[in-house]
Amino acid sequence: MSAYADQRVLVVGGTSGVGLAAAREFVTQGADTVTASRSPQRLDAAHAVLGGLTASGGGAVNGQTLDIRSEEEVEKFAAAAGEFDHVVVSAGETPMGRVDALPLADAYAAMDSNFWGAYRIARSVRVRPSGSLTLLAGYLSQRPGLGPAERHQCGPRGPRARPGPGVRAAACQRRLTGLLRTPLWEGMDVTARERMYEAATQRLPVGRVGEAADVAQAVLFVTGNAYATGTTVYVDGGGTIA
């Protein structure tokens, strides 16, 4: 029997990219999984994917509309949702642009979503003793990149305070040098995006661009390891040593 059978998991932002990949892993492992997103359309699309896993013997899936920018919504959700064994936060707006060009309103919105959104979840959602809180950090949250051609992501994530007695906290980060193939880049010109992927493939020691599933596996490692806490796991294809 899987270690996640009969456990409850919340994946905030579990409707696309790494969040959806993590939700898929939890459902496959038998966890009753709640995916939260402020987009009803994305929730429906994710449920269509995850529901098939439930029908094949995976854990139950429920979708919940939730805007983590709203303290009132988060507190109302937390009061009704009850306790979770594991909470994963992968949601957040990620406006792109150089610091000298990104409008301040976009920068404020990114912080409200990426940082304060995660903070609201950590503050309000109840996690059972020995459970875990895992934050998916933006790839530039620790150190900005260099070079005139690089785009900068606004919105570092990660309240580092201990969330409660016995509750484990961890972060999974990926750096720009460990690029992931996710919907984050769908707004780019196709040719430019493929060039970016090819450059990363040539640069990384693993010789490929990362996939959302690569980070999802790291999420399950830290949630499933009762001795892992207060740590940051880098999933970057060897980008930090390249």
Beta strands, then each sheet from edge to edge (+ up, - down):
strand 1: 8-12
strand 2: 32-37
strand 3: 61-65
strand 4: 84-89
strand 5: 127-137
strand 6: 168-173
strand 7: 180-181
strand 8: 210-211
strand 9: 231-234
sheet 1: 3+ 2+ 1+ 4+ 5+ 6+ 9+
sheet 2: 7+ 8+
end
